[in-house]
Amino acid sequence: MSGEKMIQKFQEKVQAATNVATPTGAGVAGVGALTFNEWLALGGFLLALGGFVINWYYQHKRYELMKQDIENDKT
């Protein structure tokens, strides 16, 4: 393998490592930027949001069933 090919292979490997390291470093910095209390607040918010979505979904299904029952009673 010639010197130029070795340099090119090395540059490709460094570029691949850089493509992985940049988002990983950004993610680690983002995780480290929040305190424990902020993580708990974020978790509480996500749980509340999930509860809201689940509640909305089942209330919507309940409404549809009630509407279907009313239509069936009319016939």
C-alpha angles and dihedrals in degrees: 000000000000124000093251093053091049091051091048092050090048091050091050091052092048090050091050091049090049091051089057098038098053099061091037091054091047091051093049090049090050092050092048092049093069123075123224091259091052090051090051091049091050091049091050091050092050091049091050091048091049090050091050092051093047092047092049091049095052094042088053091050090047091051091050092050092048090049090050091050091052091050091049091050090054092058 
